[in-house]
Amino acid sequence: MRVLAPAGYARATPLPETLDSLVRAHAEIVSAIAPGEDYALVGYSSGGWLAQAVAERLEQTGTGPRALVLLDTYAPDDARIKQLQTELYRELAANPELIELVTDTSLAAMGWHLRLFDGWSPGRLAAPTLLVAAERFIDGDAAPEPAGPWPDPRTLIRVRGTHTTMITSFADESAAAVDAWLRGPTESAP
């Protein structure tokens, strides 16, 4: 497993100028580290948008992933994102372990990356897509299906937790759900 962090989240790393430059850079990295390999792309939250965009770019070159996994990813135009962001900031502020991860640099980078995706919408992929959704919205209510209208057929799996606890307190269960799906049959979308 390899983790790619978008540019700009660490001090002294420049932010990408355009969405195209961000996607191109990530596609080049994936191509370099997984040449000819069977791989899946995974994106968490709005990182799912980047994973989708990179998968689209790689499919255009004939080197696409065998699968795309979206972890609690809502569509960019989903009105619930603002509510999720508000609740997420409250949860981060209340958790000392999480608040230490939030810096001025990371907040500025997040805002910039969100702006890059203004007007973007996901395209169709040949690779099958798994949406792993938290069973609870941050405020404790049952979570609505994230991602809204996504163009590809996808499998939806609900896991315990909220947007943040699905990758912290319930990370093992979330990872097991992804692993089981990746090991199972994954046929390409028509």
N, C-alpha and C positions, 0 to 999 in steps of 0.2 A: 504494500500500500504506500502511496505517495500522496502528500498533501501539498497543494499549490495555493499559496496565499496571494490574493490580488495585490498588485502594486499599490503603494501608498500607505499601507497599514503600519509599516515600520518607519521610524524616523529616518529621514534622509533618503527615502525612496520616492522617486517622482510618481505622481498620479498619471494615469494614462490620459492622453488628450481626447481620445474618442472611444466610443464603444468598439468600433472596428479594430483599433489598435490594441485594446484590451483583449478582445477575442482572438485576434491573430497571434498575439504573444503567447496566450495560453495554449492555443492549438499547436504552435511550434514547439512548446515545451513538452506537451503530451506526445507529439510525434517523435521527439528526440528520446524520450525515456521509455516509450513503449512501441518501438518500431516492429511491426509485424506481430505484435503480441495481442492476445485476447484480453480486453480490459473493459471495465465499466467506469463511467464517470458518475460522481456523486456530488450533489450540491445541497447545502443546508440553507433554509430560509431563502433570502434573495440570492444567495449563492447558487441556488437552483437555476436562476435565470442565466447566470454565466455558464453553468454546466450545460444547459440546453443550447445556448448560443455556440459554445465550443463544439458540442456534438454535431450541430448542424454544419459548422465549418468543416469539421473532420470528415463528415459523410460526403461533402462535396468533393473532397480529395480522394475518396475511396479508402480512407483509413479510420472510419468511424468506430465508435465503441460498440461492443456487443449488447450493452444495456445502458440506460440512464436511470439513476436513482435520485429522486427528489425528496428531501427530508423536510416536511412541513413547509413546502413552498406554495405560496399564494401567487396568483397571476399578478403581473405588475399593475394592471388596471382594476384590481379587486378593491372595492371601497373599504373592506375590513382591514386592510393593511395599516391604516392610520390608527385604528383602535388597537391592533396588535402591537404597533410600535409604542403607543402610550403605555399599555400594560407591561410591555417588555422593559421599558425604562424604569417603571415602578419596581418590577421584580429585581432588576439589576441593582437598583439603589438599596433594596432591602437585604441583599445577599453580599456580605463582605468578600466572599471568595470570587464572586462574579464582578463586583464593582472594580476590583483591582485590574481586571482585564480591559476596562474601558479607559482610554486616554484621550486627550485632546486630538492627538494624531489619528487614532482609530475612529473617533466620531467624525472628524473632518473627512476621512477617507470613505467612511460609510455613506455620508451625505453626497459626496462626489460620485461614487459608484451608483447610488440610487438615481441620481440625476442623469447619468449616462444612459440608463435604461428607460428614460422618459420616451414614450411613443413606441417602444419596442414591444413586440408580441412574439410568442414562440411559433416557430414553423413546424412542419411535419418532419418526423424522423422515421427512418426505417427500423432503427433499434427499438426494442420494447422499453417501456417506461414504467418504473415502479414509483408510486407516490406513497411514502410512509408518513402518515398523519398522526399528530398527537391526538389522543382521545379527548383532551380537555383544552379549552381555550385558557389563557392565562388566568382569567378571573374565576376559574373553576367550573364554568358552564361547559356543557358538552360542546366540543368543537365542531364547527361546520366543516364541510369538505373543503380543504384548501385547494388552491390552484384554479378554482373556477373553471371557466371554459379553456381547456387545454386542447390543442388540435389533435393530439395523438391518443389512440386507445391506450389505456394504462391500467395497471393493476393497483388497487388501493388496499393498503394494509394499515389498520389502526394499531397504535402502540400506546402503552400506558404513559401518562405524564402530560405535561404542557409543552409549549414551544421550547422552553429551555430545559425542563427536566427530562424530556425524552432523550437528550444527548448528555445529561449529567447523571441524575439519580437512576434513570432507566436506560442508560447507554447500552448495557449488556443485552437487554431484551431487544432494543432497537436494532443493534448490530446483528443479533441472531435472526431477526425477521428478514433483514436484508440478505444475510448469508444464505438462508433457506431459499429465498426467492431466486438468488443468483445461481444456486446449485440446481434449481428445478428447471423445467422446460421453459425456455424463453424464445418464442417464435417471433419473427419479424412482423411488424404491422403490415397490413395489405397496402 
